[in-house]
């Protein structure tokens, strides 16, 4: 019975009912220019200029000293990486050499001019490290090879290969790409796209690359964390597919400025880009609530510069995208991180830059294919750089519903120019809008609702416990009889359904059918399927949790709406990222 | 540079009430032209011919740069750089809808309304942001009794916005040798300060009319301020803002002066008059009456403790007498003298 809702592929045509948009022949786009050395040099040169401009008000000597200090500190901390990854080790060795050179220079330098020179060298060092490359040949190879590899894996893993139509499954069948795909396709020709997805897992980057290809969009530039470069195969591919390097361990202001300026430069040149505005992967499993505004601000900056150059297509469109999984590979360590952070009294460990094991990734896809799990990708409504919606033609729609000219919003004292304070505020407003849109574009999966209902039912048994105590309930305590669970599940469904009707979020297909037995069965099966221990188990008509942290993690995908509060009367206006008095995300 | 730009700028003021007229006169001293929008054609014609607005502000001679108009088209016959809305809170949304289509999006918008939208509990700047094609919006608030500004007594106000663009425009356009403009980024606090103080202005009128002395007045002011802070913080403002001109400053002015409309409402009410009659006699809008009800209901739902507001609400509704209200306040459990 279930399989009918999962019958996704039409074996004759290979077309996929879940992908309701037209696929066009692939386009190359502006990013291909990155292949040229001169083009890259021009970007780096521009970055260095901007970075020096950004720090021009500071004393160059002090700034250099500070940068060197922070860099030495970083190298000291990342000493362990030496044996973890040869790639990182090599990188650190080069940095070490460079630091020594600058240090020597700084000792001998006298006068502002020599300091300036050293600063310029430092800015260039960072910009060169950040700058990505793009080789069309590698891209062409990848877009052929990757789907082929996936479908090989898929068909090897799936029992379906015994069916008459044989190797018929592809990654497409597991990706549910929904939302404003057509508008995104249109806008990519009318301006530059800045895709801002939610970030749950390291798998995201690879899948997004594939989704972009599915949508027939040209390749995007993408800021990849240094840890993703640690694998030689990935590193080779990424550095030639427009990925630029982001090292989150580097905290000096010169580095941060260089990174921002790189983003401005490529957006200004019309290269579509991706960033994860939440910073890293979201620890709690919830929708991102606090966005990093630094990189986000580069969109407005680039648009202003495009106006100033009288570019025919000056607009940059911000497209939020929400990805949802039934299981997240790194969930256990992420939620542990989150609990340590929010629990405060315990030590907060550094963002671990563990190299992402290639083998684990294969395992992920194997699981994905062998278990009929799906991934939902919802392309959100595009926004302009101020957070206004845009119409079919890319024109901004003001809050009052009329078309506005975004140019007029960057006129100050009769002049079109960048005004740092004003632009920061615009970006803050944009950030708020994006997280609001994330919530609205979220797609609830059956497994999330199962985790949520279970958690809620159990909380009602122990209303006095706070989060940390609650998560340590003993095995015997964390059980719910199935009939109680069904009761709670139906109640949760009602609450969520009401919010869906109000346009506050979406339901996946399985949930939309509404049959409680059906979606619960599906949800229990899918919930965190990959983990070593099962997240919840149903035995003898009792549902039991094997790993409370994971239940919390998956249940958190439904927070930010106020569904999680126990006391109906407690009111709050904005739930995103908020916890109740017992420390639970609501 | 900024001064130079604004001295050639054109200003528009929506609303021909007392404070709107005062603001127009201030702006006219710093800018190229000021267009005032008033609803009645007759009033516009009279203002243009007699150079005064006697129904709202006595003894004011309109600056020759001011022109009054009564249609929205006419406001925007020339490019407007700054739009000041000085409308009562209930008229703001509908008026904003009407002017929206004439605006280019470059304008900076300030408003001088000390109130909030009734059902939605939205601040006026939020209402304007929803209706106008602009983002750069700010608020003007402070102890500015219109009559005294006309008399050129030294006075100060606050211009608040998250945008420095707006703040700088407010400074350049409104400050004169007799009128100082202070600035703030906490627009939430400034707007709520100007709104909430009206409740205590009514309370102050009630006290004066009951013949209580300075002890009682100071009691009201300081504990009233505590209520303002508590409510403001629940709305996302920061506490310090309420210590400034738009909070404490405005509270002292409105609660001490019998010029204040809200004060007059409280005064007449305690004399035993009916609320409807009082409002009818006043002729102008007393924002405090509406504000008290909205704030009281919201505070009750959100469990923000506001005992004075509760008393004012009950007296306004005719549920309690003044004596019952005083009884209620004096017999509450004894607590610490603090804000939280």
Interface residues (C-beta under 8 A of the other chain):
Chain A: X386 X398 X399 X400 X402 X404 X405 X408 X409 X411 X412 X413 X414 X419 X421 X422 X425 X426 X428 X429 X571
Chain B: X1 X2 X5 X81 X97 X100 X101 X104 X105 X106 X129 X130 X131 X132 X133 X134 X135 X136 X162 X163 X164 X165 X301 X302
